[in-house]
């Protein structure tokens, strides 16, 4: 869905690495979502969605839930 500009994805970096390298997805923030786990997650989405209000609101909500 994220690659098709239909949403965002919380994925393991190994699953998204090729699409990030190709520019199909971008990492929304550098912080790892799970610092205690060996299986960290990243929030990724199409680069052109960076300024979308809903993406920003989701990111802010997610960080609030993690803290």
C-alpha positions in Angstrom: 0.0 0.0 0.0 2.8 2.4 0.8 4.6 1.8 -2.5 1.3 2.5 -4.3 0.8 5.8 -2.4 -2.1 4.3 -0.5 -0.7 4.5 3.0 2.3 4.1 5.3 4.0 0.9 6.5 5.6 -0.2 9.7 8.2 -2.7 8.5 11.5 -4.3 9.3 14.3 -2.5 7.6 15.4 -5.6 5.8 12.0 -5.9 4.1 12.0 -2.3 3.0 15.7 -1.8 2.2 15.5 -2.4 -1.6 12.5 -0.1 -2.0 14.2 2.6 0.1 17.3 2.3 -2.0 15.3 2.5 -5.2 13.4 5.6 -4.0 10.0 3.8 -3.9 9.8 4.4 -0.1 11.4 6.8 2.3 12.1 6.5 6.0 9.9 8.9 7.9 12.2 9.3 10.9 15.6 7.9 11.8 14.7 6.8 15.3 14.0 3.1 15.7 10.5 2.3 17.0 11.7 -0.5 19.2 15.0 0.1 20.9 14.8 -3.0 23.1 14.2 -5.4 20.3 16.7 -6.9 17.7 13.8 -6.6 15.2 13.4 -2.8 14.9 10.6 -1.3 12.9 10.6 1.8 10.6 7.8 3.9 9.3 8.2 4.3 5.5 6.0 6.0 2.9 6.4 7.5 -0.6 8.7 10.6 -0.6 6.0 12.9 -2.0 3.8 12.2 1.0 6.3 13.8 3.4 4.2 17.0 3.9 0.8 15.4 4.0 -1.1 16.5 7.1 -2.4 12.9 7.8 1.1 11.5 7.6 2.4 14.1 10.0 -0.5 13.5 12.3 0.1 9.8 12.3 3.8 10.2 13.0 3.1 12.5 15.9 0.5 10.1 17.3 2.9 7.2 16.9 5.7 9.0 18.8 3.3 9.9 21.5 2.2 6.3 21.9 5.8 5.1 22.0 6.9 7.5 24.8 
